[in-house]
Amino acid sequence: MSETTKVCFRVDKELKTEAEKVFKQMGMTTSGAMSIFLAQCVREQRLPFQPGATQAEVEENGFEALLDEADKILGDENTTTSFVGFEELEIEGE
């Protein structure tokens, strides 16, 4: 077995608690789940899932939740948009 190292990161307290419950139901620790996640990222050379806002998040936070998620994915938290909603987007050819 290879040598291990400690990884520390900050996360919302409630999110951590809820995630620990899920991992416990699956019979694993948070450390084990994170190791699986990291191994999958390395294996696939990408996130092993498609990030996005849930329907509940969209309904609760409106269109801003989608824009915030897009900004995070693009890695630029300072991105701004010039439209307010989907109805204002122009699609080429229409």
N, CA, C and O atoms as a GROMACS GRO file, in nm:
protein
  376
    1MET      N    1   0.084  -0.119   0.000
    1MET     CA    2   0.000   0.000   0.000
    1MET      C    3   0.088   0.124   0.000
    1MET      O    4   0.191   0.127   0.068
    2SER      N    5   0.049   0.226  -0.076
    2SER     CA    6   0.128   0.348  -0.085
    2SER      C    7   0.110   0.435   0.040
    2SER      O    8   0.016   0.417   0.118
    3GLU      N    9   0.202   0.528   0.056
    3GLU     CA   10   0.198   0.621   0.168
    3GLU      C   11   0.078   0.714   0.153
    3GLU      O   12   0.044   0.754   0.042
    4THR      N   13   0.015   0.748   0.264
    4THR     CA   14  -0.101   0.838   0.261
    4THR      C   15  -0.060   0.977   0.306
    4THR      O   16   0.045   0.996   0.367
    5THR      N   17  -0.144   1.074   0.276
    5THR     CA   18  -0.123   1.212   0.317
    5THR      C   19  -0.255   1.270   0.363
    5THR      O   20  -0.362   1.222   0.324
    6LYS      N   21  -0.248   1.372   0.445
    6LYS     CA   22  -0.368   1.437   0.497
    6LYS      C   23  -0.410   1.549   0.402
    6LYS      O   24  -0.326   1.627   0.357
    7VAL      N   25  -0.540   1.557   0.372
    7VAL     CA   26  -0.595   1.663   0.288
    7VAL      C   27  -0.698   1.739   0.371
    7VAL      O   28  -0.786   1.679   0.432
    8CYS      N   29  -0.686   1.870   0.373
    8CYS     CA   30  -0.781   1.954   0.448
    8CYS      C   31  -0.848   2.051   0.353
    8CYS      O   32  -0.783   2.110   0.267
    9PHE      N   33  -0.978   2.069   0.369
    9PHE     CA   34  -1.051   2.168   0.291
    9PHE      C   35  -1.171   2.214   0.371
    9PHE      O   36  -1.216   2.144   0.462
   10ARG      N   37  -1.221   2.331   0.338
   10ARG     CA   38  -1.337   2.388   0.408
   10ARG      C   39  -1.463   2.356   0.330
   10ARG      O   40  -1.465   2.360   0.207
   11VAL      N   41  -1.568   2.325   0.406
   11VAL     CA   42  -1.698   2.294   0.346
   11VAL      C   43  -1.806   2.335   0.445
   11VAL      O   44  -1.783   2.336   0.566
   12ASP      N   45  -1.922   2.368   0.395
   12ASP     CA   46  -2.035   2.404   0.479
   12ASP      C   47  -2.061   2.293   0.581
   12ASP      O   48  -2.062   2.175   0.547
   13LYS      N   49  -2.081   2.331   0.706
   13LYS     CA   50  -2.098   2.235   0.815
   13LYS      C   51  -2.217   2.141   0.791
   13LYS      O   52  -2.206   2.020   0.811
   14GLU      N   53  -2.331   2.198   0.748
   14GLU     CA   54  -2.450   2.116   0.723
   14GLU      C   55  -2.427   2.019   0.608
   14GLU      O   56  -2.472   1.905   0.613
   15LEU      N   57  -2.358   2.065   0.503
   15LEU     CA   58  -2.327   1.978   0.390
   15LEU      C   59  -2.242   1.860   0.435
   15LEU      O   60  -2.266   1.746   0.395
   16LYS      N   61  -2.142   1.888   0.517
   16LYS     CA   62  -2.055   1.782   0.569
   16LYS      C   63  -2.135   1.680   0.648
   16LYS      O   64  -2.118   1.559   0.630
   17THR      N   65  -2.222   1.727   0.736
   17THR     CA   66  -2.303   1.638   0.819
   17THR      C   67  -2.393   1.551   0.733
   17THR      O   68  -2.403   1.430   0.756
   18GLU      N   69  -2.459   1.611   0.634
   18GLU     CA   70  -2.548   1.536   0.545
   18GLU      C   71  -2.470   1.433   0.462
   18GLU      O   72  -2.516   1.320   0.443
   19ALA      N   73  -2.353   1.473   0.414
   19ALA     CA   74  -2.270   1.381   0.336
   19ALA      C   75  -2.223   1.264   0.422
   19ALA      O   76  -2.222   1.150   0.376
   20GLU      N   77  -2.186   1.291   0.546
   20GLU     CA   78  -2.144   1.183   0.635
   20GLU      C   79  -2.255   1.082   0.656
   20GLU      O   80  -2.229   0.962   0.665
   21LYS      N   81  -2.379   1.130   0.665
   21LYS     CA   82  -2.494   1.038   0.678
   21LYS      C   83  -2.506   0.947   0.557
   21LYS      O   84  -2.529   0.827   0.570
   22VAL      N   85  -2.491   1.007   0.439
   22VAL     CA   86  -2.499   0.929   0.314
   22VAL      C   87  -2.388   0.824   0.311
   22VAL      O   88  -2.413   0.708   0.281
   23PHE      N   89  -2.265   0.866   0.342
   23PHE     CA   90  -2.152   0.773   0.338
   23PHE      C   91  -2.169   0.661   0.440
   23PHE      O   92  -2.136   0.546   0.412
   24LYS      N   93  -2.221   0.695   0.558
   24LYS     CA   94  -2.243   0.593   0.661
   24LYS      C   95  -2.344   0.489   0.613
   24LYS      O   96  -2.326   0.370   0.637
   25GLN      N   97  -2.451   0.535   0.546
   25GLN     CA   98  -2.550   0.441   0.492
   25GLN      C   99  -2.488   0.349   0.388
   25GLN      O  100  -2.533   0.236   0.368
   26MET      N  101  -2.383   0.398   0.321
   26MET     CA  102  -2.314   0.319   0.220
   26MET      C  103  -2.203   0.234   0.280
   26MET      O  104  -2.136   0.158   0.209
   27GLY      N  105  -2.183   0.247   0.412
   27GLY     CA  106  -2.081   0.167   0.480
   27GLY      C  107  -1.940   0.220   0.462
   27GLY      O  108  -1.844   0.142   0.467
   28MET      N  109  -1.925   0.350   0.441
   28MET     CA  110  -1.791   0.407   0.424
   28MET      C  111  -1.776   0.536   0.503
   28MET      O  112  -1.874   0.595   0.548
   29THR      N  113  -1.653   0.576   0.518
   29THR     CA  114  -1.622   0.702   0.586
   29THR      C  115  -1.612   0.815   0.483
   29THR      O  116  -1.608   0.790   0.363
   30THR      N  117  -1.609   0.937   0.532
   30THR     CA  118  -1.589   1.051   0.444
   30THR      C  119  -1.452   1.040   0.376
   30THR      O  120  -1.438   1.069   0.257
   31SER      N  121  -1.353   0.999   0.451
   31SER     CA  122  -1.219   0.982   0.396
   31SER      C  123  -1.220   0.879   0.283
   31SER      O  124  -1.159   0.900   0.178
   32GLY      N  125  -1.288   0.768   0.304
   32GLY     CA  126  -1.298   0.665   0.201
   32GLY      C  127  -1.370   0.716   0.077
   32GLY      O  128  -1.328   0.689  -0.035
   33ALA      N  129  -1.479   0.789   0.098
   33ALA     CA  130  -1.555   0.844  -0.014
   33ALA      C  131  -1.471   0.944  -0.092
   33ALA      O  132  -1.474   0.944  -0.216
   34MET      N  133  -1.396   1.029  -0.024
   34MET     CA  134  -1.311   1.127  -0.092
   34MET      C  135  -1.198   1.058  -0.168
   34MET      O  136  -1.160   1.103  -0.276
   35SER      N  137  -1.145   0.950  -0.114
   35SER     CA  138  -1.040   0.875  -0.184
   35SER      C  139  -1.095   0.816  -0.314
   35SER      O  140  -1.028   0.819  -0.417
   36ILE      N  141  -1.218   0.764  -0.308
   36ILE     CA  142  -1.282   0.710  -0.428
   36ILE      C  143  -1.303   0.823  -0.530
   36ILE      O  144  -1.274   0.806  -0.649
   37PHE      N  145  -1.352   0.937  -0.483
   37PHE     CA  146  -1.374   1.052  -0.571
   37PHE      C  147  -1.245   1.093  -0.640
   37PHE      O  148  -1.243   1.110  -0.762
   38LEU      N  149  -1.137   1.110  -0.564
   38LEU     CA  150  -1.010   1.153  -0.621
   38LEU      C  151  -0.955   1.050  -0.719
   38LEU      O  152  -0.904   1.087  -0.825
   39ALA      N  153  -0.965   0.922  -0.685
   39ALA     CA  154  -0.918   0.817  -0.776
   39ALA      C  155  -0.996   0.820  -0.908
   39ALA      O  156  -0.938   0.803  -1.015
   40GLN      N  157  -1.126   0.841  -0.900
   40GLN     CA  158  -1.209   0.848  -1.020
   40GLN      C  159  -1.172   0.970  -1.105
   40GLN      O  160  -1.167   0.961  -1.228
   41CYS      N  161  -1.145   1.084  -1.041
   41CYS     CA  162  -1.101   1.204  -1.114
   41CYS      C  163  -0.972   1.176  -1.191
   41CYS      O  164  -0.959   1.213  -1.307
   42VAL      N  165  -0.878   1.112  -1.125
   42VAL     CA  166  -0.750   1.080  -1.189
   42VAL      C  167  -0.771   0.981  -1.303
   42VAL      O  168  -0.715   0.998  -1.411
   43ARG      N  169  -0.850   0.879  -1.279
   43ARG     CA  170  -0.876   0.776  -1.381
   43ARG      C  171  -0.941   0.837  -1.505
   43ARG      O  172  -0.901   0.806  -1.617
   44GLU      N  173  -1.041   0.923  -1.487
   44GLU     CA  174  -1.116   0.979  -1.598
   44GLU      C  175  -1.059   1.110  -1.651
   44GLU      O  176  -1.096   1.157  -1.759
   45GLN      N  177  -0.966   1.171  -1.573
   45GLN     CA  178  -0.907   1.301  -1.609
   45GLN      C  179  -1.013   1.410  -1.621
   45GLN      O  180  -1.003   1.499  -1.706
   46ARG      N  181  -1.114   1.403  -1.536
   46ARG     CA  182  -1.222   1.500  -1.531
   46ARG      C  183  -1.303   1.473  -1.406
   46ARG      O  184  -1.278   1.375  -1.336
   47LEU      N  185  -1.400   1.560  -1.376
   47LEU     CA  186  -1.494   1.531  -1.268
   47LEU      C  187  -1.578   1.410  -1.309
   47LEU      O  188  -1.619   1.401  -1.425
   48PRO      N  189  -1.604   1.318  -1.219
   48PRO     CA  190  -1.680   1.199  -1.256
   48PRO      C  191  -1.832   1.220  -1.258
   48PRO      O  192  -1.908   1.125  -1.245
   49PHE      N  193  -1.874   1.344  -1.273
   49PHE     CA  194  -2.016   1.377  -1.281
   49PHE      C  195  -2.028   1.511  -1.351
   49PHE      O  196  -1.929   1.584  -1.364
   50GLN      N  197  -2.149   1.545  -1.395
   50GLN     CA  198  -2.175   1.674  -1.459
   50GLN      C  199  -2.228   1.771  -1.354
   50GLN      O  200  -2.338   1.752  -1.303
   51PRO      N  201  -2.150   1.876  -1.318
   51PRO     CA  202  -2.199   1.972  -1.219
   51PRO      C  203  -2.321   2.048  -1.271
   51PRO      O  204  -2.334   2.072  -1.390
   52GLY      N  205  -2.408   2.084  -1.180
   52GLY     CA  206  -2.525   2.162  -1.219
   52GLY      C  207  -2.615   2.190  -1.100
   52GLY      O  208  -2.604   2.127  -0.996
   53ALA      N  209  -2.702   2.284  -1.118
   53ALA     CA  210  -2.798   2.320  -1.014
   53ALA      C  211  -2.918   2.226  -1.021
   53ALA      O  212  -2.960   2.187  -1.129
   54THR      N  213  -2.970   2.190  -0.905
   54THR     CA  214  -3.091   2.107  -0.900
   54THR      C  215  -3.213   2.193  -0.929
   54THR      O  216  -3.206   2.316  -0.922
   55GLN      N  217  -3.324   2.129  -0.962
   55GLN     CA  218  -3.448   2.202  -0.987
   55GLN      C  219  -3.487   2.283  -0.863
   55GLN      O  220  -3.532   2.397  -0.876
   56ALA      N  221  -3.470   2.225  -0.745
   56ALA     CA  222  -3.504   2.297  -0.621
   56ALA      C  223  -3.418   2.421  -0.605
   56ALA      O  224  -3.468   2.526  -0.563
   57GLU      N  225  -3.287   2.412  -0.638
   57GLU     CA  226  -3.199   2.528  -0.628
   57GLU      C  227  -3.240   2.636  -0.726
   57GLU      O  228  -3.237   2.754  -0.694
   58VAL      N  229  -3.278   2.595  -0.846
   58VAL     CA  230  -3.321   2.692  -0.947
   58VAL      C  231  -3.448   2.763  -0.900
   58VAL      O  232  -3.459   2.885  -0.911
   59GLU      N  233  -3.544   2.685  -0.848
   59GLU     CA  234  -3.669   2.744  -0.801
   59GLU      C  235  -3.646   2.836  -0.682
   59GLU      O  236  -3.709   2.941  -0.670
   60GLU      N  237  -3.555   2.797  -0.593
   60GLU     CA  238  -3.528   2.877  -0.473
   60GLU      C  239  -3.447   3.002  -0.507
   60GLU      O  240  -3.476   3.111  -0.456
   61ASN      N  241  -3.346   2.988  -0.590
   61ASN     CA  242  -3.254   3.098  -0.618
   61ASN      C  243  -3.276   3.164  -0.754
   61ASN      O  244  -3.212   3.264  -0.785
   62GLY      N  245  -3.364   3.109  -0.833
   62GLY     CA  246  -3.392   3.166  -0.964
   62GLY      C  247  -3.279   3.147  -1.062
   62GLY      O  248  -3.193   3.060  -1.044
   63PHE      N  249  -3.279   3.228  -1.163
   63PHE     CA  250  -3.183   3.218  -1.272
   63PHE      C  251  -3.040   3.242  -1.224
   63PHE      O  252  -2.946   3.190  -1.284
   64GLU      N  253  -3.023   3.319  -1.117
   64GLU     CA  254  -2.890   3.348  -1.065
   64GLU      C  255  -2.814   3.220  -1.027
   64GLU      O  256  -2.692   3.214  -1.042
   65ALA      N  257  -2.886   3.118  -0.977
   65ALA     CA  258  -2.820   2.992  -0.940
   65ALA      C  259  -2.754   2.928  -1.061
   65ALA      O  260  -2.643   2.875  -1.051
   66LEU      N  261  -2.820   2.934  -1.175
   66LEU     CA  262  -2.762   2.878  -1.297
   66LEU      C  263  -2.639   2.956  -1.341
   66LEU      O  264  -2.538   2.898  -1.380
   67LEU      N  265  -2.648   3.088  -1.334
   67LEU     CA  266  -2.534   3.171  -1.372
   67LEU      C  267  -2.417   3.150  -1.279
   67LEU      O  268  -2.302   3.142  -1.324
   68ASP      N  269  -2.443   3.140  -1.149
   68ASP     CA  270  -2.336   3.115  -1.052
   68ASP      C  271  -2.269   2.982  -1.079
   68ASP      O  272  -2.146   2.972  -1.075
   69GLU      N  273  -2.348   2.880  -1.108
   69GLU     CA  274  -2.293   2.748  -1.136
   69GLU      C  275  -2.207   2.751  -1.263
   69GLU      O  276  -2.100   2.692  -1.267
   70ALA      N  277  -2.254   2.821  -1.365
   70ALA     CA  278  -2.177   2.834  -1.488
   70ALA      C  279  -2.046   2.906  -1.462
   70ALA      O  280  -1.942   2.867  -1.516
   71ASP      N  281  -2.048   3.011  -1.380
   71ASP     CA  282  -1.927   3.084  -1.346
   71ASP      C  283  -1.826   2.993  -1.275
   71ASP      O  284  -1.707   2.999  -1.303
   72LYS      N  285  -1.875   2.910  -1.184
   72LYS     CA  286  -1.786   2.819  -1.112
   72LYS      C  287  -1.724   2.718  -1.208
   72LYS      O  288  -1.604   2.691  -1.201
   73ILE      N  289  -1.805   2.664  -1.297
   73ILE     CA  290  -1.754   2.566  -1.393
   73ILE      C  291  -1.648   2.628  -1.482
   73ILE      O  292  -1.546   2.566  -1.511
   74LEU      N  293  -1.672   2.750  -1.526
   74LEU     CA  294  -1.578   2.819  -1.613
   74LEU      C  295  -1.456   2.870  -1.537
   74LEU      O  296  -1.356   2.908  -1.598
   75GLY      N  297  -1.464   2.870  -1.404
   75GLY     CA  298  -1.352   2.912  -1.322
   75GLY      C  299  -1.334   3.061  -1.312
   75GLY      O  300  -1.227   3.109  -1.274
   76ASP      N  301  -1.438   3.136  -1.346
   76ASP     CA  302  -1.428   3.282  -1.340
   76ASP      C  303  -1.547   3.335  -1.263
   76ASP      O  304  -1.655   3.354  -1.319
   77GLU      N  305  -1.527   3.360  -1.134
   77GLU     CA  306  -1.635   3.407  -1.048
   77GLU      C  307  -1.676   3.551  -1.083
   77GLU      O  308  -1.778   3.598  -1.034
   78ASN      N  309  -1.598   3.622  -1.168
   78ASN     CA  310  -1.629   3.760  -1.203
   78ASN      C  311  -1.705   3.773  -1.334
   78ASN      O  312  -1.729   3.884  -1.381
   79THR      N  313  -1.743   3.660  -1.393
   79THR     CA  314  -1.816   3.664  -1.520
   79THR      C  315  -1.950   3.734  -1.501
   79THR      O  316  -2.020   3.710  -1.403
   80THR      N  317  -1.983   3.821  -1.594
   80THR     CA  318  -2.114   3.887  -1.591
   80THR      C  319  -2.189   3.851  -1.717
   80THR      O  320  -2.130   3.806  -1.816
   81THR      N  321  -2.319   3.870  -1.715
   81THR     CA  322  -2.400   3.840  -1.832
   81THR      C  323  -2.470   3.966  -1.878
   81THR      O  324  -2.486   4.062  -1.802
   82SER      N  325  -2.511   3.966  -2.004
   82SER     CA  326  -2.579   4.083  -2.057
   82SER      C  327  -2.726   4.054  -2.082
   82SER      O  328  -2.793   4.128  -2.154
   83PHE      N  329  -2.778   3.949  -2.022
   83PHE     CA  330  -2.919   3.917  -2.037
   83PHE      C  331  -2.977   3.881  -1.902
   83PHE      O  332  -2.903   3.845  -1.810
   84VAL      N  333  -3.108   3.889  -1.889
   84VAL     CA  334  -3.175   3.865  -1.762
   84VAL      C  335  -3.232   3.725  -1.755
   84VAL      O  336  -3.233   3.665  -1.647
   85GLY      N  337  -3.278   3.670  -1.866
   85GLY     CA  338  -3.338   3.537  -1.864
   85GLY      C  339  -3.327   3.470  -1.999
   85GLY      O  340  -3.278   3.529  -2.095
   86PHE      N  341  -3.370   3.347  -2.006
   86PHE     CA  342  -3.362   3.268  -2.129
   86PHE      C  343  -3.436   3.335  -2.245
   86PHE      O  344  -3.392   3.326  -2.360
   87GLU      N  345  -3.546   3.401  -2.215
   87GLU     CA  346  -3.626   3.461  -2.322
   87GLU      C  347  -3.549   3.571  -2.396
   87GLU      O  348  -3.586   3.608  -2.507
   88GLU      N  349  -3.444   3.624  -2.335
   88GLU     CA  350  -3.367   3.731  -2.398
   88GLU      C  351  -3.250   3.678  -2.481
   88GLU      O  352  -3.184   3.756  -2.551
   89LEU      N  353  -3.222   3.548  -2.474
   89LEU     CA  354  -3.114   3.491  -2.552
   89LEU      C  355  -3.156   3.482  -2.699
   89LEU      O  356  -3.267   3.440  -2.730
   90GLU      N  357  -3.066   3.522  -2.788
   90GLU     CA  358  -3.093   3.508  -2.929
   90GLU      C  359  -3.020   3.385  -2.980
   90GLU      O  360  -2.901   3.368  -2.954
   91ILE      N  361  -3.090   3.301  -3.053
   91ILE     CA  362  -3.030   3.180  -3.109
   91ILE      C  363  -3.005   3.204  -3.256
   91ILE      O  364  -3.094   3.245  -3.330
   92GLU      N  365  -2.879   3.177  -3.299
   92GLU     CA  366  -2.844   3.199  -3.438
   92GLU      C  367  -2.934   3.118  -3.529
   92GLU      O  368  -2.967   3.003  -3.499
   93GLY      N  369  -2.975   3.177  -3.641
   93GLY     CA  370  -3.057   3.107  -3.739
   93GLY      C  371  -3.206   3.119  -3.712
   93GLY      O  372  -3.286   3.068  -3.790
   94GLU      N  373  -3.243   3.184  -3.607
   94GLU     CA  374  -3.386   3.201  -3.577
   94GLU      C  375  -3.427   3.344  -3.592
   94GLU      O  376  -3.544   3.377  -3.572
   0.00000   0.00000   0.00000
